[in-house]
Amino acid sequence: MKIGIIGSGVVGSTAAYAMVMRGVGREIVLVDKNPQRAQAEADDILHAVPFAHQLQVRAGEYPDLDGCQVVIITAGTAQKPGETRMDLLARNAAIVAEVVPNVLKHAPGTVLLMVTNPVDVMTHVAAKCAAPFGVPSTRVLGSGTTLDTARFRTLLGRHLGVDPQHMHAYVVGEHGDSEVLTWSIATVGGMPVDQFCRRGTPCRECDESGRIDEAVRRAAYRIIEGKGATYYGIGSALARICEVILRDQRSILTVCTPTANVAGIENVTVSLPHLVGGDGVLDTFGMALDAEEEKLLTHSAGIVREAILSLKV
């Protein structure tokens, strides 16, 4: 089970480290425009192997991606303090358009996992670039709101005093400012959150719900302001997505992939609950959102669609 990572910056290298800690895959190949950086990161991570799981970690070039089941693309310019993900649009689209063909020349059967921001738009761009190689859009997915969903479940679980792994709550739409926290379908052990809440006031109506929404939506901005980049959370999310693909676990994840219609917006790439397995996205599930959430999802998908149209892809 072989994984390629394009980009050996903090996100790519942290993802590789998380895979070693979690025991995902058998071989990881780091590719970077700066070969010395890739080699240094690979060596450093390899030295952690005796304390975790037996994986081979090495630096390489595009031809070394041959046989990869998953290739993660993190290459791109980083989000700066005060900058939105959409501000990265023009700079990173060109990078993705260059990287994807180089990957598929050597790993035509791989699943592409996009991380480059804005990830929704970059995943759409990657799918367009992959199409001439005969790669279906279902084999091109982005990390999307996988991390946002984890943040939502973590904060909601802390609020309710329940292990987050037993929370079923999703963040959908854009991985960014317009994302939608789906309070109306959130459950704990099969019970709607509002019914479970022991405060007597439905969770969506108590003060804590607003704080949770703000904390999820603004998390990246606060972290970037404090230390310049986010990487532990997304690195762990990438390790989990790769695990699902490599082991064909058929898990429901809020990744993003090109979709014909989302809340009335056609041909757009935003995050929804998808069934993910060895061949990428296997199925997409509709959600029984309330009227307000459906409206917010339409708005979010519309923002991403406008960004896609601005690139003329």
PyMOL commands that set and color helices and strands:
alter all, ss='L'
color gray80, all
select helices_A, chain A and resi 10-22+35-46+49-51+62-65+85-106+119-133+137-139+146-160+164-166+183-185+193-196+203-205+207-217+219-227+232-246+291-311
alter helices_A, ss='H'
color red, helices_A
select strands_A, chain A and resi 2-6+27-31+56-59+70-73+111-114+140-142+167-168+171-172+180-181+187-188+191-192+251-253+256-262+265-271+274-277+280-284
alter strands_A, ss='S'
color yellow, strands_A
deselect
rebuild
show_as cartoon
